[in-house]
Amino acid sequence: MKTSKQKVRLSGTNLERAADHNQRVTLHAIRVNGELTRVDLANITGLTPPAIANITRRLLGEGLIEESGQLRGGRGQPATKFVVARDACYSIGVNIDRDHITIVIVNFAGETVARLSREVPFALPGEVRDMYRGSIERMIADAGIDASRLVGIGVAIPDDLGRIDLPGRSPDYSQWDDANLPALFAEPLNLPVFTENDAAAAAMGEMQLGLGQFHSSFFYILVSSALGGGLVIDGNYFRGADGRSGELGFLLADDGKGGLEQIQQSVSLSGLAVPLEAAGFRLAEMMGESASAEVDAVVERWMDLAAERLTGALAAVNCLINPAAILIGGRLPRRYVEALAARCQARLQRCATNAPTLAPILRAALSEDAPAVGGAILPFSHFLLPRSGTLWKEPDTAGKGRRAA
């Protein structure tokens, strides 16, 4: 929980070409800390008081921040407090996965103001297009949003969506290999479209809006229909040489039968569906705020298995990366994510006695809709928030993490 003493440290600069960067840093400082004065901002960013005065004047003029009162009790003129203007702008986030489609609209404070999610097994590109086009205008109207304040669409989608063979996958699902994502979302709003791997989007959303505000380096585990991961180092998402860092699900573990299997075969919603269906239940029956004792018992056994399968990988993460925290998110209900995190922590402490240090394993703040919300953050990041490398050169836009249209 943020407190007045828990200010997030950012870094401004007075170098040439820095005005836009400094404005982004100042705006982001206000977003993540909730409410700041000009003195707070100067202390946090390292910028001079006159620079902060100019920047806050511009941000007020652009409607991105607003005054929230004055800080009284000190000497002299009371200091004005600033907060982000929640309705300054909005963004759309879409999470496409093998078992569901989720669409959210997020305001500039990171709050979800509209949400639509459908359980659709292996939805084809045309189905996703029709769902989006048939619902987005109604979502905007129901939320009372001025459509002109929408800045873009962020799409979070697993890598190799049409290639990885999971139970129930139809041959037609390979259409995703050649799908034109910007074209799917071109109508009816004609907004810029940004694409990102789902685990990376979830990690980036957590970095901007969740526990990443207090842990500058963390490893993110996304439990979805498969199993993904994302790595944030010193406040920057780390992609790796081929953009495939964090691929936790492909690691091998003992399958309990004398062989090896990919971790995601069991540690995923697809893996959880197997014991649930064997016991006569559907995955949807454990998705609500509560479930029957029988469903809970199946999930409890699965969490024990998941913690066992993850032990080696988590030990490696601790030894190789030394993160400040390991965060677990995904579409599992909150109570299960918290229980899974506790089981993983307890088993790791028992088994990974060789590791020099073990990071705390926690439920991610943006857990259930993390990829969709993380996707919605992509347009904000592009247009308004601090970006790594802004001052030095334009990033290589090949591959994931680029603006698609």
SENUSE-384085 format. One line per 2 residues: their letters; for each residue x, y, z of N, C-alpha, C. Coordinates in steps of 0.2 Angstrom, whole numbers, plus 5000, padded with zeros to 4 digits. Layout:
SENUSE-384085
a	X:Y:Z:X:Y:Z:X:Y:Z; ...
This chain:
SENUSE-384085
mk	5004:4994:5000:5000:5000:5000:5004:5006:5000; 5003:5011:4996:5007:5017:4996:5005:5022:5002
ts	5010:5025:5004:5009:5030:5010:5013:5036:5008; 5012:5041:5012:5015:5048:5010:5022:5047:5010
kq	5025:5042:5014:5032:5041:5015:5035:5036:5010; 5031:5033:5006:5033:5028:5001:5033:5031:4994
kv	5037:5036:4993:5038:5039:4986:5042:5035:4981; 5040:5035:4975:5043:5031:4970:5049:5035:4967
rl	5055:5033:4967:5060:5037:4965:5061:5036:4957; 5061:5042:4954:5062:5042:4946:5068:5046:4945
sg	5069:5047:4938:5075:5050:4936:5074:5055:4931; 5074:5062:4932:5073:5067:4927:5080:5068:4924
tn	5081:5073:4919:5087:5075:4916:5086:5082:4914; 5092:5085:4913:5092:5092:4910:5096:5092:4904
le	5097:5086:4901:5100:5086:4894:5096:5089:4889; 5099:5091:4883:5096:5093:4877:5091:5088:4875
ra	5086:5090:4872:5080:5086:4870:5076:5083:4875; 5077:5085:4882:5074:5082:4887:5067:5084:4889
ad	5065:5089:4886:5058:5092:4889:5053:5087:4889; 5052:5083:4883:5047:5078:4883:5048:5073:4888
hn	5054:5071:4889:5056:5066:4894:5054:5068:4901; 5056:5074:4902:5055:5077:4909:5048:5077:4911
qr	5044:5079:4906:5036:5080:4907:5033:5073:4908; 5036:5068:4904:5034:5061:4905:5035:5058:4912
vt	5041:5060:4914:5044:5057:4921:5040:5061:4926; 5038:5067:4926:5034:5071:4931:5027:5068:4931
lh	5024:5067:4925:5018:5065:4925:5017:5058:4928; 5022:5054:4926:5022:5047:4929:5023:5047:4937
ai	5027:5051:4939:5028:5052:4947:5021:5053:4950; 5018:5058:4947:5011:5059:4950:5006:5053:4950
rv	5007:5050:4944:5002:5044:4943:5004:5039:4948; 5010:5037:4949:5011:5031:4954:5011:5033:4961
ng	5012:5039:4963:5012:5041:4970:5005:5044:4972; 5001:5045:4967:4994:5047:4969:4993:5054:4970
el	4997:5058:4973:4996:5065:4975:5003:5068:4977; 5005:5073:4974:5011:5076:4975:5011:5084:4974
tr	5016:5087:4978:5017:5094:4977:5023:5095:4973; 5024:5102:4971:5030:5103:4967:5036:5102:4971
vd	5036:5103:4977:5042:5101:4981:5043:5093:4981; 5038:5090:4982:5039:5082:4981:5042:5080:4974
la	5039:5083:4969:5041:5082:4962:5048:5083:4961; 5050:5089:4964:5058:5091:4963:5062:5086:4966
ni	5060:5084:4972:5064:5079:4976:5064:5072:4973; 5058:5070:4970:5058:5063:4967:5062:5063:4960
tg	5061:5068:4956:5063:5068:4949:5071:5071:4949; 5073:5075:4954:5079:5078:4953:5079:5084:4949
lt	5073:5086:4946:5073:5092:4942:5073:5098:4947; 5075:5104:4944:5075:5110:4948:5067:5113:4949
pp	5066:5116:4954:5060:5119:4956:5057:5123:4950; 5061:5127:4946:5058:5131:4941:5056:5126:4935
ai	5060:5121:4934:5058:5116:4929:5051:5113:4931; 5051:5111:4937:5044:5108:4939:5039:5112:4938
an	5040:5119:4940:5034:5124:4939:5032:5124:4932; 5037:5124:4927:5035:5125:4920:5031:5118:4918
it	5034:5113:4920:5031:5106:4918:5024:5106:4921; 5023:5107:4927:5016:5106:4930:5011:5111:4927
rr	5014:5117:4925:5009:5122:4921:5007:5119:4915; 5012:5116:4911:5010:5113:4905:5005:5107:4905
ll	5006:5103:4910:5002:5097:4912:4995:5100:4914; 4995:5105:4918:4988:5108:4919:4984:5110:4913
ge	4988:5114:4909:4985:5117:4903:4983:5111:4898; 4986:5106:4898:4985:5100:4893:4979:5096:4896
gl	4977:5097:4903:4972:5093:4906:4974:5086:4908; 4981:5085:4909:4983:5079:4911:4983:5078:4918
ie	4984:5084:4922:4984:5083:4929:4979:5089:4932; 4977:5088:4938:4973:5094:4941:4975:5095:4948
es	4973:5100:4951:4974:5102:4958:4969:5098:4962; 4972:5096:4968:4968:5092:4972:4967:5095:4979
gq	4969:5101:4980:4969:5105:4986:4976:5107:4988; 4977:5109:4994:4983:5112:4997:4985:5109:5003
lr	4992:5108:5003:4995:5105:5009:4996:5110:5015; 4992:5110:5020:4993:5115:5025:4997:5113:5031
gg	4998:5117:5035:5002:5115:5042:5009:5117:5042; 5012:5119:5036:5019:5121:5036:5019:5129:5036
rg	5025:5131:5035:5027:5138:5035:5025:5141:5028; 5024:5147:5027:5023:5151:5021:5016:5149:5017
qp	5016:5150:5011:5011:5149:5006:5009:5141:5006; 5003:5139:5007:5002:5132:5007:5003:5129:5000
at	5006:5123:5000:5008:5120:4993:5002:5117:4990; 5002:5117:4983:4997:5114:4980:4998:5107:4978
kf	4993:5103:4979:4994:5096:4978:4991:5094:4971; 4995:5090:4967:4992:5088:4960:4991:5080:4960
vv	4986:5079:4956:4984:5072:4955:4983:5071:4947; 4983:5065:4944:4982:5064:4937:4975:5065:4936
ar	4973:5068:4930:4966:5069:4928:4963:5062:4926; 4959:5059:4930:4957:5052:4928:4954:5051:4921
da	4950:5057:4919:4947:5056:4913:4951:5060:4907; 4957:5062:4908:4961:5065:4903:4961:5061:4897
cy	4962:5055:4897:4962:5051:4891:4960:5043:4893; 4959:5039:4888:4957:5032:4890:4961:5028:4884
si	4961:5022:4886:4964:5017:4881:4960:5010:4882; 4960:5007:4876:4957:5000:4875:4962:4995:4876
gv	4961:4990:4880:4965:4984:4880:4961:4978:4878; 4965:4974:4874:4962:4967:4872:4966:4962:4873
ni	4964:4956:4877:4968:4950:4878:4965:4945:4874; 4969:4942:4869:4966:4936:4865:4970:4930:4868
dr	4966:4925:4870:4970:4919:4872:4966:4913:4870; 4968:4907:4871:4965:4901:4868:4959:4899:4871
dh	4957:4902:4877:4951:4900:4880:4946:4906:4882; 4948:4912:4880:4944:4918:4881:4946:4924:4877
it	4942:4929:4877:4943:4936:4874:4941:4941:4879; 4945:4945:4881:4943:4950:4886:4945:4957:4883
iv	4940:4962:4884:4941:4969:4882:4940:4973:4888; 4944:4978:4889:4944:4983:4894:4945:4990:4891
iv	4942:4995:4895:4943:5002:4894:4946:5004:4900; 4952:5007:4900:4955:5010:4906:4956:5017:4906
nf	4955:5020:4911:4957:5028:4911:4964:5029:4913; 4966:5035:4913:4973:5037:4914:4976:5035:4920
ag	4971:5034:4925:4974:5032:4932:4975:5025:4932; 4973:5021:4927:4974:5014:4927:4968:5010:4929
et	4962:5014:4930:4956:5010:4932:4952:5008:4927; 4949:5002:4927:4945:4999:4922:4938:5002:4923
va	4936:5005:4918:4929:5008:4918:4924:5004:4914; 4926:5000:4910:4922:4995:4906:4926:4989:4905
rl	4922:4983:4905:4925:4977:4904:4920:4972:4901; 4922:4968:4896:4918:4963:4893:4923:4957:4892
sr	4921:4951:4894:4925:4945:4894:4920:4939:4892; 4923:4935:4887:4919:4929:4885:4923:4923:4885
ev	4921:4918:4888:4924:4911:4887:4923:4908:4880; 4928:4909:4876:4927:4906:4869:4933:4902:4868
pf	4932:4895:4867:4938:4891:4866:4941:4892:4859; 4947:4894:4858:4951:4894:4852:4947:4898:4847
al	4945:4904:4849:4942:4909:4844:4946:4911:4838; 4943:4911:4833:4947:4912:4826:4947:4920:4825
pg	4952:4923:4821:4952:4930:4820:4946:4933:4819; 4942:4930:4814:4935:4933:4812:4931:4934:4818
ev	4931:4929:4823:4926:4929:4829:4929:4935:4833; 4935:4936:4834:4938:4941:4838:4936:4948:4835
rd	4937:4949:4829:4935:4955:4825:4927:4956:4826; 4923:4952:4825:4916:4953:4826:4914:4954:4833
my	4917:4951:4838:4916:4953:4845:4918:4960:4847; 4924:4962:4844:4926:4969:4846:4921:4974:4842
rg	4920:4973:4836:4916:4978:4832:4909:4978:4835; 4907:4973:4837:4900:4973:4839:4899:4975:4846
si	4904:4976:4850:4903:4978:4857:4906:4985:4859; 4912:4987:4856:4916:4992:4858:4912:4999:4859
er	4908:5000:4854:4904:5007:4854:4899:5007:4860; 4896:5001:4861:4891:5000:4867:4895:5001:4874
mi	4901:4998:4874:4905:4999:4880:4907:5006:4882; 4909:5010:4876:4911:5017:4877:4905:5021:4879
ad	4899:5019:4876:4893:5023:4878:4891:5021:4885; 4891:5015:4887:4889:5013:4894:4893:5016:4899
ag	4900:5017:4898:4905:5020:4902:4904:5027:4902; 4900:5030:4898:4900:5038:4898:4906:5041:4895
id	4910:5038:4891:4916:5041:4889:4916:5045:4882; 4919:5050:4882:4920:5054:4875:4925:5050:4871
as	4923:5047:4866:4927:5043:4861:4933:5047:4859; 4933:5053:4859:4938:5057:4856:4944:5057:4861
rl	4943:5055:4867:4948:5054:4872:4952:5048:4872; 4950:5043:4868:4953:5037:4867:4960:5038:4863
vg	4965:5035:4866:4972:5037:4863:4974:5031:4859; 4972:5025:4860:4974:5019:4856:4971:5012:4859
ig	4973:5007:4855:4971:5000:4857:4978:4996:4858; 4978:4993:4864:4984:4988:4865:4981:4981:4865
va	4984:4977:4861:4982:4970:4861:4988:4965:4864; 4986:4961:4869:4990:4957:4872:4988:4950:4870
ip	4993:4946:4867:4992:4940:4863:4998:4935:4864; 4997:4929:4866:5003:4924:4867:5007:4924:4860
dd	5013:4923:4861:5017:4921:4855:5015:4914:4853; 5016:4913:4846:5015:4906:4844:5008:4904:4845
lg	5003:4909:4845:4996:4907:4847:4993:4902:4843; 4994:4902:4836:4991:4897:4832:4995:4891:4831
ri	5001:4890:4835:5006:4884:4833:5006:4879:4839; 5006:4882:4845:5006:4877:4851:5000:4873:4851
dl	5001:4866:4851:4995:4861:4851:4993:4860:4858; 4987:4862:4860:4984:4861:4866:4977:4857:4865
pg	4975:4854:4870:4969:4850:4869:4963:4854:4867; 4960:4852:4861:4954:4855:4859:4955:4860:4853
rs	4962:4861:4852:4964:4866:4846:4962:4863:4839; 4958:4867:4836:4956:4865:4829:4962:4867:4824
pd	4962:4863:4818:4967:4865:4813:4966:4872:4810; 4960:4875:4810:4959:4882:4808:4962:4887:4812
ys	4964:4885:4819:4967:4890:4823:4974:4892:4821; 4977:4889:4816:4983:4891:4813:4982:4898:4809
qw	4976:4900:4808:4974:4906:4805:4978:4912:4809; 4979:4911:4815:4982:4916:4819:4989:4918:4817
dd	4993:4913:4813:4999:4914:4811:5000:4920:4806; 4995:4921:4802:4995:4926:4797:4990:4932:4799
an	4987:4932:4804:4982:4937:4806:4985:4944:4806; 4981:4948:4803:4983:4956:4803:4980:4959:4809
lp	4983:4960:4814:4980:4962:4820:4977:4970:4819; 4981:4974:4816:4978:4981:4815:4972:4981:4811
al	4971:4976:4806:4965:4976:4802:4959:4974:4806; 4961:4969:4811:4955:4966:4815:4952:4972:4819
fa	4956:4977:4821:4953:4982:4826:4953:4989:4822; 4953:4989:4816:4953:4995:4812:4946:4999:4813
ep	4941:4995:4813:4934:4998:4814:4931:4996:4820; 4927:5001:4823:4924:5007:4820:4928:5013:4822
ln	4933:5013:4826:4936:5019:4829:4943:5022:4825; 4946:5018:4821:4952:5020:4818:4957:5023:4823
lp	4959:5019:4828:4964:5021:4833:4970:5017:4831; 4976:5020:4834:4982:5016:4833:4982:5010:4837
vf	4985:5005:4834:4985:4998:4837:4992:4996:4839; 4993:4994:4846:5000:4992:4848:4999:4984:4850
te	5004:4980:4849:5004:4973:4850:5009:4971:4855; 5008:4966:4859:5013:4964:4864:5011:4957:4866
nd	5016:4953:4868:5015:4947:4871:5011:4947:4877; 5007:4943:4879:5002:4943:4884:5006:4944:4891
aa	5011:4939:4892:5015:4940:4898:5019:4946:4899; 5022:4949:4893:5025:4955:4893:5021:4961:4895
aa	5015:4961:4892:5010:4966:4893:5008:4966:4901; 5007:4960:4903:5005:4959:4911:5010:4962:4915
am	5017:4960:4913:5022:4963:4917:5023:4970:4917; 5022:4973:4911:5022:4980:4910:5017:4984:4913
ge	5011:4981:4913:5005:4984:4917:5007:4984:4925; 5010:4978:4927:5012:4978:4934:5017:4983:4936
mq	5022:4984:4931:5027:4989:4932:5025:4996:4932; 5020:4998:4928:5017:5004:4928:5012:5006:4934
lg	5008:5001:4936:5002:5002:4940:5002:4997:4946; 5006:4992:4947:5005:4988:4952:5012:4988:4957
lg	5014:4982:4959:5019:4981:4963:5026:4983:4960; 5026:4983:4954:5032:4986:4951:5034:4993:4953
qf	5029:4997:4955:5031:5003:4958:5035:5003:4964; 5036:4997:4967:5040:4997:4973:5045:4991:4973
hs	5045:4988:4967:5050:4983:4966:5053:4984:4959; 5059:4987:4958:5061:4989:4952:5063:4983:4947
sf	5065:4978:4951:5067:4971:4947:5062:4966:4949; 5059:4963:4945:5054:4957:4947:5053:4952:4941
fy	5051:4946:4943:5050:4941:4938:5042:4940:4938; 5039:4940:4932:5032:4940:4932:5030:4933:4929
il	5025:4929:4933:5023:4923:4930:5015:4924:4929; 5014:4922:4922:5007:4923:4920:5004:4916:4919
vs	4999:4914:4923:4995:4908:4923:4989:4909:4918; 4989:4907:4912:4984:4908:4907:4982:4901:4905
sa	4980:4900:4899:4979:4894:4896:4985:4890:4895; 4991:4894:4894:4997:4891:4894:5001:4894:4900
lg	5008:4895:4900:5011:4898:4906:5017:4902:4903; 5017:4908:4905:5021:4913:4902:5025:4917:4908
gg	5030:4921:4906:5034:4924:4911:5036:4931:4908; 5038:4936:4912:5041:4942:4910:5046:4944:4915
lv	5051:4948:4912:5057:4950:4917:5057:4957:4916; 5057:4961:4922:5058:4968:4923:5065:4969:4927
id	5069:4973:4924:5076:4974:4927:5077:4981:4928; 5078:4984:4934:5079:4991:4935:5074:4995:4932
gn	5067:4993:4932:5062:4997:4929:5061:4997:4922; 5064:4992:4919:5064:4991:4911:5062:4984:4910
yf	5058:4983:4905:5056:4976:4903:5062:4974:4899; 5064:4968:4900:5070:4965:4897:5067:4959:4892
rg	5069:4960:4886:5066:4956:4881:5070:4950:4879; 5077:4951:4880:5081:4945:4877:5083:4947:4870
ad	5088:4943:4867:5091:4944:4861:5085:4943:4855; 5081:4938:4856:5075:4937:4851:5069:4938:4854
gr	5068:4942:4859:5062:4944:4862:5058:4939:4865; 5061:4934:4867:5058:4928:4870:5060:4927:4878
sg	5062:4932:4881:5064:4931:4888:5058:4929:4892; 5059:4925:4898:5054:4924:4902:5050:4918:4900
el	5052:4914:4895:5047:4908:4893:5047:4903:4898; 5045:4904:4904:5045:4899:4909:5041:4892:4907
gf	5036:4893:4903:5032:4887:4902:5035:4881:4898; 5041:4883:4894:5044:4878:4890:5049:4874:4894
ll	5051:4877:4900:5056:4873:4904:5053:4866:4905; 5057:4861:4906:5055:4854:4907:5056:4852:4915
ad	5051:4848:4917:5051:4846:4924:5049:4839:4924; 5050:4835:4929:5048:4828:4930:5040:4828:4929
dg	5038:4823:4925:5031:4822:4924:5028:4817:4929; 5032:4815:4934:5029:4810:4938:5028:4803:4936
kg	5030:4802:4930:5030:4795:4927:5037:4793:4924; 5042:4796:4927:5049:4794:4925:5051:4798:4919
gl	5047:4803:4916:5049:4806:4910:5049:4814:4912; 5050:4818:4906:5050:4825:4907:5044:4828:4903
eq	5042:4834:4905:5037:4837:4901:5037:4845:4902; 5035:4849:4897:5035:4856:4898:5031:4858:4904
iq	5033:4862:4908:5030:4864:4914:5022:4867:4913; 5021:4870:4907:5015:4872:4906:5010:4867:4904
qs	5012:4861:4903:5007:4855:4902:5003:4854:4908; 5006:4856:4914:5002:4855:4920:5001:4862:4924
vs	5005:4866:4924:5005:4873:4927:5002:4878:4922; 4995:4877:4921:4992:4882:4917:4984:4880:4918
ls	4980:4885:4915:4973:4883:4915:4971:4877:4911; 4975:4876:4906:4973:4870:4902:4975:4864:4906
gl	4981:4864:4910:4983:4859:4914:4978:4858:4920; 4975:4863:4923:4970:4862:4928:4964:4860:4926
av	4962:4861:4919:4956:4858:4917:4956:4851:4917; 4961:4848:4916:4962:4840:4916:4959:4837:4922
pl	4962:4838:4928:4959:4835:4934:4952:4838:4936; 4950:4844:4934:4943:4846:4935:4939:4842:4931
ea	4940:4841:4925:4936:4837:4920:4935:4830:4922; 4941:4827:4925:4941:4820:4927:4937:4819:4933
ag	4936:4825:4937:4931:4824:4943:4924:4827:4941; 4923:4828:4935:4916:4830:4933:4914:4837:4933
fr	4920:4841:4933:4918:4849:4934:4921:4852:4928; 4919:4858:4927:4921:4862:4921:4926:4868:4924
la	4930:4870:4920:4935:4876:4923:4931:4882:4925; 4926:4883:4922:4922:4889:4924:4919:4889:4931
em	4918:4883:4933:4915:4882:4940:4920:4884:4946; 4927:4885:4944:4931:4888:4949:4933:4895:4948
mg	4930:4898:4943:4932:4905:4941:4928:4911:4945; 4923:4909:4949:4920:4914:4953:4923:4916:4959
es	4919:4920:4963:4922:4922:4970:4922:4916:4975; 4918:4911:4973:4918:4905:4978:4916:4899:4973
as	4918:4893:4976:4917:4887:4972:4915:4882:4977; 4913:4876:4975:4911:4871:4980:4917:4868:4983
ae	4916:4864:4988:4921:4861:4992:4925:4856:4988; 4921:4853:4983:4923:4847:4979:4928:4851:4974
vd	4926:4856:4971:4930:4860:4966:4937:4862:4970; 4936:4865:4976:4941:4868:4979:4947:4862:4981
av	4944:4856:4982:4949:4851:4984:4953:4849:4977; 4950:4849:4972:4953:4848:4965:4959:4853:4964
ve	4957:4859:4965:4962:4865:4964:4967:4864:4969; 4966:4862:4975:4971:4862:4981:4976:4857:4978
rw	4974:4851:4976:4979:4846:4974:4983:4848:4968; 4979:4852:4963:4983:4855:4957:4988:4860:4960
md	4987:4864:4965:4992:4869:4967:4998:4865:4970; 4997:4860:4974:5002:4856:4976:5007:4854:4970
la	5004:4851:4965:5007:4849:4959:5011:4855:4956; 5007:4860:4955:5010:4866:4952:5016:4869:4956
ae	5016:4869:4962:5022:4871:4966:5028:4866:4965; 5026:4860:4965:5031:4855:4964:5035:4856:4957
rl	5031:4857:4952:5033:4858:4945:5037:4864:4944; 5035:4869:4948:5039:4876:4947:5045:4877:4951
tg	5046:4872:4956:5052:4873:4961:5058:4874:4957; 5060:4870:4953:5067:4870:4949:5067:4877:4945
al	5062:4879:4942:5062:4885:4938:5063:4891:4943; 5059:4891:4948:5059:4897:4953:5066:4897:4956
aa	5069:4891:4958:5076:4892:4960:5081:4895:4955; 5080:4893:4949:5084:4896:4944:5083:4903:4943
vn	5077:4905:4943:5076:4912:4943:5079:4916:4948; 5079:4914:4954:5082:4917:4960:5090:4917:4959
cl	5093:4912:4957:5100:4911:4957:5103:4915:4951; 5099:4915:4945:5102:4919:4939:5100:4926:4939
in	5094:4928:4942:5092:4935:4941:5092:4939:4947; 5091:4935:4953:5091:4939:4959:5085:4944:4959
pa	5079:4943:4958:5074:4948:4957:5072:4950:4965; 5069:4956:4965:5067:4959:4971:5060:4955:4973
ai	5057:4952:4968:5050:4949:4970:5049:4945:4964; 5045:4939:4965:5042:4935:4960:5034:4936:4960
li	5031:4938:4955:5024:4940:4955:5020:4935:4951; 5015:4933:4954:5010:4928:4950:5004:4931:4948
gg	5002:4931:4942:4995:4934:4940:4992:4929:4935; 4986:4931:4932:4983:4927:4928:4975:4926:4929
rl	4972:4922:4926:4965:4922:4927:4962:4918:4932; 4967:4915:4936:4964:4911:4942:4961:4916:4947
pr	4956:4915:4951:4954:4919:4956:4959:4921:4961; 4958:4927:4964:4963:4930:4968:4965:4925:4974
ry	4960:4921:4977:4961:4917:4982:4966:4911:4980; 4965:4909:4974:4969:4903:4972:4977:4906:4970
ve	4977:4912:4968:4984:4915:4966:4988:4916:4972; 4984:4918:4978:4988:4919:4984:4990:4913:4987
al	4985:4908:4987:4987:4901:4989:4993:4898:4985; 4993:4899:4979:4998:4896:4975:5005:4899:4976
aa	5005:4906:4977:5011:4909:4979:5014:4907:4986; 5009:4906:4990:5011:4904:4997:5014:4897:4997
rc	5011:4892:4993:5014:4885:4992:5021:4885:4988; 5021:4889:4983:5028:4890:4980:5033:4892:4984
qa	5032:4897:4988:5037:4900:4993:5039:4895:4998; 5034:4891:5001:5035:4886:5006:5040:4881:5003
rl	5038:4878:4997:5041:4873:4994:5048:4875:4993; 5049:4881:4990:5056:4884:4988:5060:4884:4994
qr	5058:4886:5000:5062:4887:5006:5064:4880:5008; 5060:4875:5007:5062:4868:5009:5067:4865:5005
ca	5066:4867:4998:5070:4863:4993:5076:4866:4990; 5075:4873:4990:5081:4877:4986:5086:4880:4992
tn	5088:4875:4996:5093:4877:5001:5099:4880:4999; 5101:4878:4992:5107:4880:4989:5107:4887:4987
ap	5101:4890:4986:5100:4897:4983:5103:4902:4988; 5107:4906:4986:5110:4911:4990:5105:4916:4993
tl	5099:4917:4990:5094:4921:4992:5087:4920:4988; 5082:4920:4992:5075:4919:4989:5071:4925:4989
ap	5068:4927:4983:5064:4933:4983:5057:4931:4986; 5053:4935:4988:5046:4934:4990:5042:4933:4984
il	5037:4928:4985:5033:4926:4979:5026:4929:4981; 5023:4933:4977:5017:4937:4979:5012:4937:4973
ra	5006:4938:4975:5001:4939:4970:5002:4946:4967; 5002:4946:4960:5002:4952:4957:4996:4957:4958
al	4997:4963:4959:4992:4968:4960:4987:4967:4955; 4989:4967:4948:4984:4967:4943:4984:4959:4941
se	4980:4955:4944:4981:4948:4943:4976:4946:4937; 4970:4946:4938:4965:4942:4934:4965:4945:4927
da	4964:4952:4926:4964:4955:4919:4971:4958:4917; 4976:4955:4920:4983:4958:4919:4985:4959:4912
pa	4984:4954:4907:4986:4955:4901:4982:4961:4897; 4975:4961:4898:4971:4966:4895:4973:4973:4898
vg	4973:4974:4904:4975:4980:4907:4982:4982:4905; 4987:4977:4905:4993:4979:4902:4993:4981:4895
ga	4989:4978:4891:4988:4980:4884:4986:4987:4884; 4981:4989:4888:4978:4996:4888:4984:5001:4890
il	4989:4999:4894:4994:5003:4896:4999:5005:4890; 4999:5001:4885:5004:5002:4879:5003:5008:4876
pf	4997:5011:4874:4996:5017:4871:4998:5023:4876; 4997:5022:4882:4999:5027:4887:5006:5028:4887
sh	5010:5022:4887:5017:5022:4887:5020:5025:4881; 5017:5024:4876:5020:5026:4869:5019:5034:4869
fl	5013:5037:4871:5012:5044:4870:5014:5048:4876; 5013:5045:4882:5013:5049:4888:5018:5048:4894
lp	5020:5041:4894:5024:5039:4900:5032:5038:4898; 5036:5038:4903:5043:5037:4902:5045:5031:4898
rs	5049:5032:4893:5052:5026:4890:5059:5025:4890; 5061:5019:4891:5069:5018:4891:5072:5020:4884
gt	5077:5023:4884:5081:5025:4878:5078:5031:4875; 5073:5035:4878:5070:5041:4875:5075:5046:4873
lw	5080:5047:4877:5085:5052:4876:5091:5050:4871; 5091:5044:4869:5097:5042:4866:5096:5040:4858
ke	5091:5036:4857:5090:5034:4850:5083:5031:4850; 5081:5031:4844:5074:5027:4843:5075:5020:4843
pd	5071:5016:4847:5072:5009:4848:5071:5005:4841; 5074:4999:4841:5073:4995:4835:5066:4993:4836
ta	5062:4994:4831:5054:4992:4831:5053:4986:4828; 5058:4982:4826:5056:4975:4823:5054:4970:4829
gk	5049:4967:4827:5046:4962:4832:5041:4964:4837; 5041:4961:4842:5036:4963:4847:5037:4969:4851
gr	5032:4972:4853:5033:4978:4857:5033:4984:4853; 5031:4984:4847:5031:4990:4842:5024:4992:4841
ra	5023:4998:4839:5017:5001:4836:5015:4997:4830; 5009:4994:4830:5007:4990:4824:5004:4995:4818
a	5001:5000:4820:4998:5004:4815:4997:5011:4818
